[in-house]
Amino acid sequence: MMLAEWLPIVMQGSFSEIYVIDCATLRFIQVNHAARKNLQYSVAELARMTPLDIAPGLSPETLEETLRALKTGDASRATLETRHTRKDGTEYPVEFRLFHCATGRSPAFIAIGNDISARHESAKALGVSEARFRAIVSNTPGLVYQFLLRPDGSVSFPYLSDGCHALLGITAERLRADSSLFLDLILPEDRASYLQTMTSSAATMKGWNWEGRLWIEKWKDIKWINLRSTPRALPGQGVQWEGIMTNITQSKLEQAEIERSRAQLAELSAHVETVKENERTRIAREIHDDLGGNLTAIKMALSLMVRRLPKDEPALLEKAVYVDSLVDRTIEAVHRIAVDLRPSILDIGIVAAIEWQAAEFEKQFGISCEFTSNKKDIDLHSDQATALFRIFQEALTNIGKHANADHVTVKLVRTNRNVRLEIMDNGRGIGATDRLKPKSFGIRGMIERASALGGNLTVGNAPSGGSVVALRIPLTVSEELLMKAAS
């Protein structure tokens, strides 16, 4: 196919704008379909026009200088960007590649252009996006960064926000130049976890979340930071994370203060419970020894007086018998109060005390209570035994008041390391909201008693219905805990 045959096909089939311009007059010799469609001019109209007519913003000097450079073979001037004006007055940006065709009778310039409106819109949108990103980053507390782990194990920070110096005490430029400075900031005892979480994130492509301490040399201070980032694979380059580092020192200090406060509160609670138990023991002893002794003496004296009353004074005898029965009831009340304050059966052993309390519960509430133990006796420190017994009492009281049960199973198990107590009923169970009620002091008290001596207590629903209270107390109690409990 000859040139004259395929050139019109190329001209009309191209999506680019193609202009053939006469070198002498600068008028259009040919304009392809794509250009005519964009400009909205006919072939006849364009035949009377020059590039300056469709690009008013293009100065004659610039056009002449560009065409002159093409004639001399200066290829660096072969690109031109301008704006075309359509027949209806609207404009659009165009980028041209210009060529000089010197063959034939009439030398010509050929201009091949493309509408770059989409490129301009993309650049504009990118500019808006970058401005929005910079605004977000500048107002984000902490350091926004990119971190690259290469296949050879080397690392770099492709991007670091302006928060770098405020957080790390070193400039972004210095850290980008020497990325190893960041690892040097991490305290030696925290570096292993930093590297392990990074390796794990790279292997699984899951988010990288790490908390650790940095030594900031500039301020001679330790900072806690939280690092959160998302990985993505870069073919041939490695794994790159985008994320943020934030200063969490204040929250860590507040958390430590809360933990100290909780520990102090637990110590205070344990101390209060110990003081209460000591006071109960003292009162129980005084009631038993003093009141009990006095009442016994009164009963003996009253018996002697009754025997000496005249037989012909039935009214006095009746009064004496009444007072004697009143003394008996008072002695029983004193005994009951003393037992409630501190059951003397605890002196026999925790197994006997639990078994006795289970029997008392069954008599008081009419709810059958089955007790089993894998040991006949379990040697516990007195504070542990008292705490375990009080927890058992509180659990039974809760069952009697709220569970609507008719059977309770109690298991006491001693292992090599701890003592476990399990109290299970067949009642209505306990809901999560019940455990979290502000006034659930009974459950809270049980938990605090267990915690004060290094144990733990859980309250939940039994698999077969009802509720279960599970208590574990270690057999070996530190001297510190015992001192706290006794102080």
Beta strands, then each sheet from edge to edge (+ up, - down):
strand 1: 17-22
strand 2: 28-31
strand 3: 79-85
strand 4: 91-101
strand 5: 108-115
strand 6: 143-149
strand 7: 155-160
strand 8: 208-216
strand 9: 221-234
strand 10: 238-247
strand 11: 368-373
strand 12: 407-414
strand 13: 418-425
strand 14: 456-461
strand 15: 467-474
sheet 1: 2+ 1- 5+ 4- 3+
sheet 2: 7+ 6- 10+ 9- 8+
sheet 3: 11+ 12+ 13- 15+ 14-
end
